[in-house]
Amino acid sequence: MSASRNNPDYEIRIHVETRPFPINTARIGKLIRQVLCRFEVPAACADIAVMDDTALSRMHARYLGRSKITDVISFDLSEDPAGFR
């Protein structure tokens, strides 16, 4: 990723796995970009998944070994993003 101060290089993907609640992905993307710009982050890649309790519980069990619901699960991929599966 290469970017200038005036034109940051952001790759933001938003996945919605919940219904019937309307999710404004454009607004979420705009907010993420605003935060990154505010903190002068020159380049970033973010994958955001908005999911219901069932899907979040499955993710929690798969990646953290606990089958319970939580508000947020985050993964630090700064060391080896290609190796995360």
PyMOL Python script that loads the backbone (N, CA, C, O; Angstrom):
from pymol import cmd

cmd.read_pdbstr("""\
ATOM      1  N   MET A   1       0.833  -1.173   0.000  1.00  0.00           N
ATOM      2  CA  MET A   1       0.000   0.000   0.000  1.00  0.00           C
ATOM      3  C   MET A   1       0.877   1.234   0.000  1.00  0.00           C
ATOM      4  O   MET A   1       1.726   1.391   0.877  1.00  0.00           O
ATOM      5  N   SER A   2       0.686   2.103  -0.961  1.00  0.00           N
ATOM      6  CA  SER A   2       1.407   3.359  -0.961  1.00  0.00           C
ATOM      7  C   SER A   2       0.390   4.486  -1.037  1.00  0.00           C
ATOM      8  O   SER A   2      -0.596   4.409  -1.770  1.00  0.00           O
ATOM      9  N   ALA A   3       0.650   5.532  -0.264  1.00  0.00           N
ATOM     10  CA  ALA A   3      -0.304   6.624  -0.214  1.00  0.00           C
ATOM     11  C   ALA A   3       0.405   7.906   0.177  1.00  0.00           C
ATOM     12  O   ALA A   3       1.465   7.883   0.802  1.00  0.00           O
ATOM     13  N   SER A   4      -0.191   9.012  -0.198  1.00  0.00           N
ATOM     14  CA  SER A   4       0.306  10.308   0.239  1.00  0.00           C
ATOM     15  C   SER A   4      -0.547  10.780   1.408  1.00  0.00           C
ATOM     16  O   SER A   4      -1.596  10.203   1.695  1.00  0.00           O
ATOM     17  N   ARG A   5      -0.097  11.818   2.071  1.00  0.00           N
ATOM     18  CA  ARG A   5      -0.836  12.357   3.219  1.00  0.00           C
ATOM     19  C   ARG A   5      -2.234  12.808   2.819  1.00  0.00           C
ATOM     20  O   ARG A   5      -3.178  12.655   3.593  1.00  0.00           O
ATOM     21  N   ASN A   6      -2.376  13.367   1.607  1.00  0.00           N
ATOM     22  CA  ASN A   6      -3.674  13.868   1.154  1.00  0.00           C
ATOM     23  C   ASN A   6      -4.551  12.778   0.538  1.00  0.00           C
ATOM     24  O   ASN A   6      -5.752  12.979   0.355  1.00  0.00           O
ATOM     25  N   ASN A   7      -3.969  11.648   0.224  1.00  0.00           N
ATOM     26  CA  ASN A   7      -4.722  10.572  -0.408  1.00  0.00           C
ATOM     27  C   ASN A   7      -4.351   9.241   0.245  1.00  0.00           C
ATOM     28  O   ASN A   7      -3.624   8.441  -0.344  1.00  0.00           O
ATOM     29  N   PRO A   8      -4.852   9.002   1.465  1.00  0.00           N
ATOM     30  CA  PRO A   8      -4.481   7.764   2.158  1.00  0.00           C
ATOM     31  C   PRO A   8      -4.981   6.525   1.422  1.00  0.00           C
ATOM     32  O   PRO A   8      -5.965   6.569   0.684  1.00  0.00           O
ATOM     33  N   ASP A   9      -4.282   5.434   1.642  1.00  0.00           N
ATOM     34  CA  ASP A   9      -4.595   4.165   0.990  1.00  0.00           C
ATOM     35  C   ASP A   9      -5.301   3.262   1.990  1.00  0.00           C
ATOM     36  O   ASP A   9      -4.654   2.615   2.814  1.00  0.00           O
ATOM     37  N   TYR A  10      -6.635   3.217   1.917  1.00  0.00           N
ATOM     38  CA  TYR A  10      -7.425   2.410   2.836  1.00  0.00           C
ATOM     39  C   TYR A  10      -8.198   1.353   2.047  1.00  0.00           C
ATOM     40  O   TYR A  10      -8.826   1.650   1.031  1.00  0.00           O
ATOM     41  N   GLU A  11      -8.140   0.133   2.530  1.00  0.00           N
ATOM     42  CA  GLU A  11      -8.945  -0.950   1.980  1.00  0.00           C
ATOM     43  C   GLU A  11      -9.877  -1.405   3.091  1.00  0.00           C
ATOM     44  O   GLU A  11      -9.447  -2.021   4.066  1.00  0.00           O
ATOM     45  N   ILE A  12     -11.154  -1.095   2.934  1.00  0.00           N
ATOM     46  CA  ILE A  12     -12.134  -1.399   3.977  1.00  0.00           C
ATOM     47  C   ILE A  12     -13.228  -2.269   3.362  1.00  0.00           C
ATOM     48  O   ILE A  12     -13.876  -1.892   2.386  1.00  0.00           O
ATOM     49  N   ARG A  13     -13.412  -3.438   3.961  1.00  0.00           N
ATOM     50  CA  ARG A  13     -14.462  -4.355   3.513  1.00  0.00           C
ATOM     51  C   ARG A  13     -15.427  -4.579   4.682  1.00  0.00           C
ATOM     52  O   ARG A  13     -15.017  -4.825   5.816  1.00  0.00           O
ATOM     53  N   ILE A  14     -16.705  -4.487   4.368  1.00  0.00           N
ATOM     54  CA  ILE A  14     -17.729  -4.669   5.395  1.00  0.00           C
ATOM     55  C   ILE A  14     -18.653  -5.800   4.941  1.00  0.00           C
ATOM     56  O   ILE A  14     -19.214  -5.765   3.846  1.00  0.00           O
ATOM     57  N   HIS A  15     -18.794  -6.795   5.803  1.00  0.00           N
ATOM     58  CA  HIS A  15     -19.630  -7.966   5.531  1.00  0.00           C
ATOM     59  C   HIS A  15     -20.794  -7.953   6.521  1.00  0.00           C
ATOM     60  O   HIS A  15     -20.583  -7.813   7.726  1.00  0.00           O
ATOM     61  N   VAL A  16     -21.992  -8.094   6.028  1.00  0.00           N
ATOM     62  CA  VAL A  16     -23.176  -8.094   6.888  1.00  0.00           C
ATOM     63  C   VAL A  16     -23.756  -9.498   6.924  1.00  0.00           C
ATOM     64  O   VAL A  16     -24.116 -10.063   5.890  1.00  0.00           O
ATOM     65  N   GLU A  17     -23.844 -10.056   8.132  1.00  0.00           N
ATOM     66  CA  GLU A  17     -24.393 -11.398   8.323  1.00  0.00           C
ATOM     67  C   GLU A  17     -25.498 -11.361   9.372  1.00  0.00           C
ATOM     68  O   GLU A  17     -25.532 -12.178  10.292  1.00  0.00           O
ATOM     69  N   THR A  18     -26.384 -10.409   9.217  1.00  0.00           N
ATOM     70  CA  THR A  18     -27.495 -10.290  10.155  1.00  0.00           C
ATOM     71  C   THR A  18     -28.722  -9.768   9.417  1.00  0.00           C
ATOM     72  O   THR A  18     -28.614  -8.963   8.492  1.00  0.00           O
ATOM     73  N   ARG A  19     -29.858 -10.228   9.832  1.00  0.00           N
ATOM     74  CA  ARG A  19     -31.118  -9.774   9.269  1.00  0.00           C
ATOM     75  C   ARG A  19     -32.137  -9.778  10.393  1.00  0.00           C
ATOM     76  O   ARG A  19     -31.940 -10.554  11.328  1.00  0.00           O
ATOM     77  N   PRO A  20     -33.148  -9.036  10.401  1.00  0.00           N
ATOM     78  CA  PRO A  20     -33.633  -8.134   9.363  1.00  0.00           C
ATOM     79  C   PRO A  20     -33.176  -6.687   9.568  1.00  0.00           C
ATOM     80  O   PRO A  20     -33.698  -5.788   8.908  1.00  0.00           O
ATOM     81  N   PHE A  21     -32.231  -6.441  10.450  1.00  0.00           N
ATOM     82  CA  PHE A  21     -31.828  -5.084  10.778  1.00  0.00           C
ATOM     83  C   PHE A  21     -31.078  -4.429   9.619  1.00  0.00           C
ATOM     84  O   PHE A  21     -30.135  -5.014   9.087  1.00  0.00           O
ATOM     85  N   PRO A  22     -31.485  -3.228   9.224  1.00  0.00           N
ATOM     86  CA  PRO A  22     -30.772  -2.543   8.136  1.00  0.00           C
ATOM     87  C   PRO A  22     -29.406  -2.043   8.615  1.00  0.00           C
ATOM     88  O   PRO A  22     -29.306  -1.420   9.672  1.00  0.00           O
ATOM     89  N   ILE A  23     -28.381  -2.311   7.853  1.00  0.00           N
ATOM     90  CA  ILE A  23     -27.027  -1.899   8.191  1.00  0.00           C
ATOM     91  C   ILE A  23     -26.543  -0.961   7.094  1.00  0.00           C
ATOM     92  O   ILE A  23     -26.530  -1.332   5.920  1.00  0.00           O
ATOM     93  N   ASN A  24     -26.147   0.248   7.467  1.00  0.00           N
ATOM     94  CA  ASN A  24     -25.662   1.230   6.509  1.00  0.00           C
ATOM     95  C   ASN A  24     -24.149   1.071   6.362  1.00  0.00           C
ATOM     96  O   ASN A  24     -23.373   1.703   7.077  1.00  0.00           O
ATOM     97  N   THR A  25     -23.748   0.216   5.424  1.00  0.00           N
ATOM     98  CA  THR A  25     -22.324  -0.075   5.254  1.00  0.00           C
ATOM     99  C   THR A  25     -21.547   1.150   4.770  1.00  0.00           C
ATOM    100  O   THR A  25     -20.379   1.315   5.122  1.00  0.00           O
ATOM    101  N   ALA A  26     -22.170   1.996   3.980  1.00  0.00           N
ATOM    102  CA  ALA A  26     -21.487   3.215   3.519  1.00  0.00           C
ATOM    103  C   ALA A  26     -21.143   4.114   4.707  1.00  0.00           C
ATOM    104  O   ALA A  26     -20.057   4.692   4.764  1.00  0.00           O
ATOM    105  N   ARG A  27     -22.052   4.224   5.630  1.00  0.00           N
ATOM    106  CA  ARG A  27     -21.817   5.061   6.822  1.00  0.00           C
ATOM    107  C   ARG A  27     -20.713   4.467   7.703  1.00  0.00           C
ATOM    108  O   ARG A  27     -19.880   5.202   8.235  1.00  0.00           O
ATOM    109  N   ILE A  28     -20.707   3.149   7.856  1.00  0.00           N
ATOM    110  CA  ILE A  28     -19.659   2.492   8.644  1.00  0.00           C
ATOM    111  C   ILE A  28     -18.302   2.721   7.986  1.00  0.00           C
ATOM    112  O   ILE A  28     -17.334   3.060   8.666  1.00  0.00           O
ATOM    113  N   GLY A  29     -18.224   2.539   6.671  1.00  0.00           N
ATOM    114  CA  GLY A  29     -16.977   2.768   5.943  1.00  0.00           C
ATOM    115  C   GLY A  29     -16.492   4.201   6.077  1.00  0.00           C
ATOM    116  O   GLY A  29     -15.298   4.442   6.257  1.00  0.00           O
ATOM    117  N   LYS A  30     -17.412   5.152   5.990  1.00  0.00           N
ATOM    118  CA  LYS A  30     -17.056   6.567   6.124  1.00  0.00           C
ATOM    119  C   LYS A  30     -16.505   6.857   7.516  1.00  0.00           C
ATOM    120  O   LYS A  30     -15.524   7.586   7.661  1.00  0.00           O
ATOM    121  N   LEU A  31     -17.133   6.289   8.529  1.00  0.00           N
ATOM    122  CA  LEU A  31     -16.673   6.494   9.909  1.00  0.00           C
ATOM    123  C   LEU A  31     -15.265   5.919  10.108  1.00  0.00           C
ATOM    124  O   LEU A  31     -14.418   6.555  10.737  1.00  0.00           O
ATOM    125  N   ILE A  32     -15.018   4.737   9.581  1.00  0.00           N
ATOM    126  CA  ILE A  32     -13.693   4.123   9.706  1.00  0.00           C
ATOM    127  C   ILE A  32     -12.643   4.994   9.020  1.00  0.00           C
ATOM    128  O   ILE A  32     -11.566   5.216   9.573  1.00  0.00           O
ATOM    129  N   ARG A  33     -12.946   5.486   7.827  1.00  0.00           N
ATOM    130  CA  ARG A  33     -12.014   6.370   7.118  1.00  0.00           C
ATOM    131  C   ARG A  33     -11.749   7.652   7.902  1.00  0.00           C
ATOM    132  O   ARG A  33     -10.611   8.117   7.961  1.00  0.00           O
ATOM    133  N   GLN A  34     -12.790   8.224   8.505  1.00  0.00           N
ATOM    134  CA  GLN A  34     -12.625   9.448   9.294  1.00  0.00           C
ATOM    135  C   GLN A  34     -11.698   9.219  10.487  1.00  0.00           C
ATOM    136  O   GLN A  34     -10.846  10.056  10.784  1.00  0.00           O
ATOM    137  N   VAL A  35     -11.865   8.097  11.162  1.00  0.00           N
ATOM    138  CA  VAL A  35     -11.006   7.787  12.309  1.00  0.00           C
ATOM    139  C   VAL A  35      -9.563   7.607  11.854  1.00  0.00           C
ATOM    140  O   VAL A  35      -8.644   8.135  12.481  1.00  0.00           O
ATOM    141  N   LEU A  36      -9.357   6.862  10.764  1.00  0.00           N
ATOM    142  CA  LEU A  36      -8.006   6.645  10.254  1.00  0.00           C
ATOM    143  C   LEU A  36      -7.352   7.967   9.840  1.00  0.00           C
ATOM    144  O   LEU A  36      -6.173   8.192  10.115  1.00  0.00           O
ATOM    145  N   CYS A  37      -8.115   8.832   9.181  1.00  0.00           N
ATOM    146  CA  CYS A  37      -7.581  10.143   8.790  1.00  0.00           C
ATOM    147  C   CYS A  37      -7.274  11.001  10.008  1.00  0.00           C
ATOM    148  O   CYS A  37      -6.247  11.678  10.055  1.00  0.00           O
ATOM    149  N   ARG A  38      -8.162  10.972  10.990  1.00  0.00           N
ATOM    150  CA  ARG A  38      -7.969  11.769  12.213  1.00  0.00           C
ATOM    151  C   ARG A  38      -6.664  11.402  12.902  1.00  0.00           C
ATOM    152  O   ARG A  38      -5.981  12.273  13.442  1.00  0.00           O
ATOM    153  N   PHE A  39      -6.313  10.126  12.888  1.00  0.00           N
ATOM    154  CA  PHE A  39      -5.079   9.668  13.523  1.00  0.00           C
ATOM    155  C   PHE A  39      -3.919   9.569  12.526  1.00  0.00           C
ATOM    156  O   PHE A  39      -2.877   8.987  12.826  1.00  0.00           O
ATOM    157  N   GLU A  40      -4.118  10.146  11.340  1.00  0.00           N
ATOM    158  CA  GLU A  40      -3.093  10.254  10.301  1.00  0.00           C
ATOM    159  C   GLU A  40      -2.459   8.902   9.948  1.00  0.00           C
ATOM    160  O   GLU A  40      -1.245   8.792   9.773  1.00  0.00           O
ATOM    161  N   VAL A  41      -3.312   7.885   9.849  1.00  0.00           N
ATOM    162  CA  VAL A  41      -2.850   6.562   9.426  1.00  0.00           C
ATOM    163  C   VAL A  41      -2.697   6.602   7.906  1.00  0.00           C
ATOM    164  O   VAL A  41      -3.682   6.832   7.203  1.00  0.00           O
ATOM    165  N   PRO A  42      -1.497   6.386   7.384  1.00  0.00           N
ATOM    166  CA  PRO A  42      -1.284   6.533   5.935  1.00  0.00           C
ATOM    167  C   PRO A  42      -1.871   5.398   5.099  1.00  0.00           C
ATOM    168  O   PRO A  42      -2.234   5.613   3.943  1.00  0.00           O
ATOM    169  N   ALA A  43      -1.969   4.202   5.661  1.00  0.00           N
ATOM    170  CA  ALA A  43      -2.495   3.057   4.918  1.00  0.00           C
ATOM    171  C   ALA A  43      -3.051   2.053   5.914  1.00  0.00           C
ATOM    172  O   ALA A  43      -2.494   1.856   6.993  1.00  0.00           O
ATOM    173  N   ALA A  44      -4.156   1.421   5.539  1.00  0.00           N
ATOM    174  CA  ALA A  44      -4.763   0.436   6.435  1.00  0.00           C
ATOM    175  C   ALA A  44      -5.675  -0.494   5.642  1.00  0.00           C
ATOM    176  O   ALA A  44      -6.204  -0.140   4.588  1.00  0.00           O
ATOM    177  N   CYS A  45      -5.835  -1.673   6.179  1.00  0.00           N
ATOM    178  CA  CYS A  45      -6.759  -2.657   5.632  1.00  0.00           C
ATOM    179  C   CYS A  45      -7.635  -3.123   6.791  1.00  0.00           C
ATOM    180  O   CYS A  45      -7.125  -3.524   7.837  1.00  0.00           O
ATOM    181  N   ALA A  46      -8.948  -3.070   6.605  1.00  0.00           N
ATOM    182  CA  ALA A  46      -9.861  -3.483   7.669  1.00  0.00           C
ATOM    183  C   ALA A  46     -10.990  -4.318   7.082  1.00  0.00           C
ATOM    184  O   ALA A  46     -11.574  -3.966   6.057  1.00  0.00           O
ATOM    185  N   ASP A  47     -11.282  -5.413   7.740  1.00  0.00           N
ATOM    186  CA  ASP A  47     -12.442  -6.237   7.418  1.00  0.00           C
ATOM    187  C   ASP A  47     -13.372  -6.176   8.618  1.00  0.00           C
ATOM    188  O   ASP A  47     -12.995  -6.551   9.728  1.00  0.00           O
ATOM    189  N   ILE A  48     -14.578  -5.704   8.391  1.00  0.00           N
ATOM    190  CA  ILE A  48     -15.568  -5.568   9.451  1.00  0.00           C
ATOM    191  C   ILE A  48     -16.708  -6.529   9.142  1.00  0.00           C
ATOM    192  O   ILE A  48     -17.242  -6.529   8.033  1.00  0.00           O
ATOM    193  N   ALA A  49     -17.076  -7.343  10.116  1.00  0.00           N
ATOM    194  CA  ALA A  49     -18.222  -8.242   9.960  1.00  0.00           C
ATOM    195  C   ALA A  49     -19.273  -7.849  10.990  1.00  0.00           C
ATOM    196  O   ALA A  49     -19.003  -7.823  12.191  1.00  0.00           O
ATOM    197  N   VAL A  50     -20.458  -7.549  10.513  1.00  0.00           N
ATOM    198  CA  VAL A  50     -21.598  -7.249  11.378  1.00  0.00           C
ATOM    199  C   VAL A  50     -22.455  -8.500  11.364  1.00  0.00           C
ATOM    200  O   VAL A  50     -22.978  -8.892  10.321  1.00  0.00           O
ATOM    201  N   MET A  51     -22.600  -9.131  12.531  1.00  0.00           N
ATOM    202  CA  MET A  51     -23.309 -10.400  12.558  1.00  0.00           C
ATOM    203  C   MET A  51     -24.258 -10.507  13.746  1.00  0.00           C
ATOM    204  O   MET A  51     -24.150  -9.765  14.722  1.00  0.00           O
ATOM    205  N   ASP A  52     -25.181 -11.440  13.638  1.00  0.00           N
ATOM    206  CA  ASP A  52     -26.131 -11.673  14.718  1.00  0.00           C
ATOM    207  C   ASP A  52     -25.482 -12.545  15.799  1.00  0.00           C
ATOM    208  O   ASP A  52     -24.355 -13.014  15.635  1.00  0.00           O
ATOM    209  N   ASP A  53     -26.197 -12.753  16.890  1.00  0.00           N
ATOM    210  CA  ASP A  53     -25.650 -13.497  18.030  1.00  0.00           C
ATOM    211  C   ASP A  53     -25.215 -14.915  17.667  1.00  0.00           C
ATOM    212  O   ASP A  53     -24.192 -15.398  18.152  1.00  0.00           O
ATOM    213  N   THR A  54     -25.996 -15.580  16.813  1.00  0.00           N
ATOM    214  CA  THR A  54     -25.665 -16.954  16.439  1.00  0.00           C
ATOM    215  C   THR A  54     -24.338 -17.012  15.684  1.00  0.00           C
ATOM    216  O   THR A  54     -23.477 -17.834  15.999  1.00  0.00           O
ATOM    217  N   ALA A  55     -24.177 -16.154  14.705  1.00  0.00           N
ATOM    218  CA  ALA A  55     -22.942 -16.139  13.918  1.00  0.00           C
ATOM    219  C   ALA A  55     -21.752 -15.722  14.783  1.00  0.00           C
ATOM    220  O   ALA A  55     -20.664 -16.285  14.653  1.00  0.00           O
ATOM    221  N   LEU A  56     -21.951 -14.747  15.655  1.00  0.00           N
ATOM    222  CA  LEU A  56     -20.864 -14.298  16.519  1.00  0.00           C
ATOM    223  C   LEU A  56     -20.450 -15.390  17.501  1.00  0.00           C
ATOM    224  O   LEU A  56     -19.265 -15.548  17.795  1.00  0.00           O
ATOM    225  N   SER A  57     -21.410 -16.131  18.001  1.00  0.00           N
ATOM    226  CA  SER A  57     -21.106 -17.244  18.892  1.00  0.00           C
ATOM    227  C   SER A  57     -20.283 -18.317  18.173  1.00  0.00           C
ATOM    228  O   SER A  57     -19.351 -18.876  18.751  1.00  0.00           O
ATOM    229  N   ARG A  58     -20.628 -18.604  16.913  1.00  0.00           N
ATOM    230  CA  ARG A  58     -19.847 -19.560  16.114  1.00  0.00           C
ATOM    231  C   ARG A  58     -18.408 -19.076  15.914  1.00  0.00           C
ATOM    232  O   ARG A  58     -17.466 -19.856  16.054  1.00  0.00           O
ATOM    233  N   MET A  59     -18.240 -17.805  15.591  1.00  0.00           N
ATOM    234  CA  MET A  59     -16.900 -17.241  15.404  1.00  0.00           C
ATOM    235  C   MET A  59     -16.096 -17.311  16.706  1.00  0.00           C
ATOM    236  O   MET A  59     -14.913 -17.653  16.695  1.00  0.00           O
ATOM    237  N   HIS A  60     -16.735 -16.991  17.802  1.00  0.00           N
ATOM    238  CA  HIS A  60     -16.071 -17.015  19.107  1.00  0.00           C
ATOM    239  C   HIS A  60     -15.582 -18.424  19.423  1.00  0.00           C
ATOM    240  O   HIS A  60     -14.466 -18.605  19.909  1.00  0.00           O
ATOM    241  N   ALA A  61     -16.421 -19.422  19.144  1.00  0.00           N
ATOM    242  CA  ALA A  61     -16.042 -20.814  19.393  1.00  0.00           C
ATOM    243  C   ALA A  61     -14.912 -21.252  18.456  1.00  0.00           C
ATOM    244  O   ALA A  61     -13.967 -21.912  18.888  1.00  0.00           O
ATOM    245  N   ARG A  62     -15.010 -20.892  17.197  1.00  0.00           N
ATOM    246  CA  ARG A  62     -14.017 -21.322  16.211  1.00  0.00           C
ATOM    247  C   ARG A  62     -12.632 -20.729  16.478  1.00  0.00           C
ATOM    248  O   ARG A  62     -11.632 -21.444  16.419  1.00  0.00           O
ATOM    249  N   TYR A  63     -12.567 -19.439  16.767  1.00  0.00           N
ATOM    250  CA  TYR A  63     -11.267 -18.783  16.871  1.00  0.00           C
ATOM    251  C   TYR A  63     -10.750 -18.610  18.293  1.00  0.00           C
ATOM    252  O   TYR A  63      -9.545 -18.471  18.502  1.00  0.00           O
ATOM    253  N   LEU A  64     -11.647 -18.617  19.268  1.00  0.00           N
ATOM    254  CA  LEU A  64     -11.211 -18.398  20.643  1.00  0.00           C
ATOM    255  C   LEU A  64     -11.533 -19.572  21.563  1.00  0.00           C
ATOM    256  O   LEU A  64     -11.196 -19.544  22.746  1.00  0.00           O
ATOM    257  N   GLY A  65     -12.183 -20.602  21.025  1.00  0.00           N
ATOM    258  CA  GLY A  65     -12.446 -21.807  21.796  1.00  0.00           C
ATOM    259  C   GLY A  65     -13.524 -21.677  22.855  1.00  0.00           C
ATOM    260  O   GLY A  65     -13.633 -22.533  23.733  1.00  0.00           O
ATOM    261  N   ARG A  66     -14.321 -20.625  22.789  1.00  0.00           N
ATOM    262  CA  ARG A  66     -15.401 -20.435  23.761  1.00  0.00           C
ATOM    263  C   ARG A  66     -16.703 -20.211  23.020  1.00  0.00           C
ATOM    264  O   ARG A  66     -16.783 -19.335  22.159  1.00  0.00           O
ATOM    265  N   SER A  67     -17.709 -20.979  23.337  1.00  0.00           N
ATOM    266  CA  SER A  67     -18.996 -20.858  22.665  1.00  0.00           C
ATOM    267  C   SER A  67     -19.915 -19.949  23.465  1.00  0.00           C
ATOM    268  O   SER A  67     -20.842 -20.406  24.134  1.00  0.00           O
ATOM    269  N   LYS A  68     -19.642 -18.667  23.383  1.00  0.00           N
ATOM    270  CA  LYS A  68     -20.513 -17.700  24.043  1.00  0.00           C
ATOM    271  C   LYS A  68     -20.589 -16.452  23.188  1.00  0.00           C
ATOM    272  O   LYS A  68     -19.807 -16.281  22.253  1.00  0.00           O
ATOM    273  N   ILE A  69     -21.520 -15.591  23.506  1.00  0.00           N
ATOM    274  CA  ILE A  69     -21.714 -14.362  22.750  1.00  0.00           C
ATOM    275  C   ILE A  69     -20.868 -13.257  23.367  1.00  0.00           C
ATOM    276  O   ILE A  69     -20.754 -13.152  24.589  1.00  0.00           O
ATOM    277  N   THR A  70     -20.282 -12.446  22.515  1.00  0.00           N
ATOM    278  CA  THR A  70     -19.503 -11.297  22.948  1.00  0.00           C
ATOM    279  C   THR A  70     -19.826 -10.128  22.015  1.00  0.00           C
ATOM    280  O   THR A  70     -20.378 -10.339  20.935  1.00  0.00           O
ATOM    281  N   ASP A  71     -19.496  -8.926  22.407  1.00  0.00           N
ATOM    282  CA  ASP A  71     -19.790  -7.756  21.574  1.00  0.00           C
ATOM    283  C   ASP A  71     -18.822  -7.605  20.405  1.00  0.00           C
ATOM    284  O   ASP A  71     -19.225  -7.237  19.301  1.00  0.00           O
ATOM    285  N   VAL A  72     -17.550  -7.889  20.650  1.00  0.00           N
ATOM    286  CA  VAL A  72     -16.514  -7.643  19.653  1.00  0.00           C
ATOM    287  C   VAL A  72     -15.479  -8.751  19.694  1.00  0.00           C
ATOM    288  O   VAL A  72     -15.080  -9.205  20.767  1.00  0.00           O
ATOM    289  N   ILE A  73     -15.053  -9.176  18.534  1.00  0.00           N
ATOM    290  CA  ILE A  73     -13.893 -10.063  18.423  1.00  0.00           C
ATOM    291  C   ILE A  73     -12.943  -9.362  17.463  1.00  0.00           C
ATOM    292  O   ILE A  73     -13.344  -8.971  16.366  1.00  0.00           O
ATOM    293  N   SER A  74     -11.699  -9.201  17.864  1.00  0.00           N
ATOM    294  CA  SER A  74     -10.725  -8.568  16.979  1.00  0.00           C
ATOM    295  C   SER A  74      -9.490  -9.444  16.872  1.00  0.00           C
ATOM    296  O   SER A  74      -9.161 -10.200  17.787  1.00  0.00           O
ATOM    297  N   PHE A  75      -8.818  -9.327  15.747  1.00  0.00           N
ATOM    298  CA  PHE A  75      -7.630 -10.117  15.484  1.00  0.00           C
ATOM    299  C   PHE A  75      -6.516  -9.182  15.034  1.00  0.00           C
ATOM    300  O   PHE A  75      -6.711  -8.378  14.122  1.00  0.00           O
ATOM    301  N   ASP A  76      -5.369  -9.279  15.656  1.00  0.00           N
ATOM    302  CA  ASP A  76      -4.201  -8.496  15.269  1.00  0.00           C
ATOM    303  C   ASP A  76      -3.468  -9.250  14.165  1.00  0.00           C
ATOM    304  O   ASP A  76      -2.865 -10.295  14.405  1.00  0.00           O
ATOM    305  N   LEU A  77      -3.527  -8.713  12.970  1.00  0.00           N
ATOM    306  CA  LEU A  77      -2.890  -9.365  11.832  1.00  0.00           C
ATOM    307  C   LEU A  77      -1.608  -8.652  11.420  1.00  0.00           C
ATOM    308  O   LEU A  77      -1.078  -8.902  10.337  1.00  0.00           O
ATOM    309  N   SER A  78      -1.114  -7.776  12.268  1.00  0.00           N
ATOM    310  CA  SER A  78       0.062  -6.984  11.890  1.00  0.00           C
ATOM    311  C   SER A  78       1.317  -7.806  11.736  1.00  0.00           C
ATOM    312  O   SER A  78       2.199  -7.424  10.968  1.00  0.00           O
ATOM    313  N   GLU A  79       1.436  -8.926  12.439  1.00  0.00           N
ATOM    314  CA  GLU A  79       2.636  -9.749  12.358  1.00  0.00           C
ATOM    315  C   GLU A  79       2.670 -10.613  11.112  1.00  0.00           C
ATOM    316  O   GLU A  79       3.692 -10.669  10.428  1.00  0.00           O
ATOM    317  N   ASP A  80       1.565 -11.292  10.802  1.00  0.00           N
ATOM    318  CA  ASP A  80       1.547 -12.212   9.674  1.00  0.00           C
ATOM    319  C   ASP A  80       0.135 -12.325   9.096  1.00  0.00           C
ATOM    320  O   ASP A  80      -0.526 -13.348   9.276  1.00  0.00           O
ATOM    321  N   PRO A  81      -0.331 -11.284   8.405  1.00  0.00           N
ATOM    322  CA  PRO A  81      -1.709 -11.334   7.889  1.00  0.00           C
ATOM    323  C   PRO A  81      -1.945 -12.467   6.891  1.00  0.00           C
ATOM    324  O   PRO A  81      -3.068 -12.959   6.789  1.00  0.00           O
ATOM    325  N   ALA A  82      -0.935 -12.886   6.165  1.00  0.00           N
ATOM    326  CA  ALA A  82      -1.128 -13.957   5.191  1.00  0.00           C
ATOM    327  C   ALA A  82      -1.272 -15.313   5.869  1.00  0.00           C
ATOM    328  O   ALA A  82      -1.867 -16.230   5.303  1.00  0.00           O
ATOM    329  N   GLY A  83      -0.736 -15.445   7.067  1.00  0.00           N
ATOM    330  CA  GLY A  83      -0.760 -16.717   7.765  1.00  0.00           C
ATOM    331  C   GLY A  83      -2.002 -16.960   8.595  1.00  0.00           C
ATOM    332  O   GLY A  83      -2.153 -18.040   9.164  1.00  0.00           O
ATOM    333  N   PHE A  84      -2.899 -15.985   8.682  1.00  0.00           N
ATOM    334  CA  PHE A  84      -4.108 -16.130   9.497  1.00  0.00           C
ATOM    335  C   PHE A  84      -5.150 -16.914   8.730  1.00  0.00           C
ATOM    336  O   PHE A  84      -5.511 -16.542   7.613  1.00  0.00           O
ATOM    337  N   ARG A  85      -5.639 -18.001   9.316  1.00  0.00           N
ATOM    338  CA  ARG A  85      -6.694 -18.808   8.675  1.00  0.00           C
ATOM    339  C   ARG A  85      -7.716 -19.199   9.690  1.00  0.00           C
ATOM    340  O   ARG A  85      -8.687 -19.880   9.358  1.00  0.00           O
TER     341      ARG A  85
END
""", "prot")
cmd.dss("prot")
cmd.show_as("cartoon", "prot")
cmd.util.cbc("prot")
cmd.orient("prot")
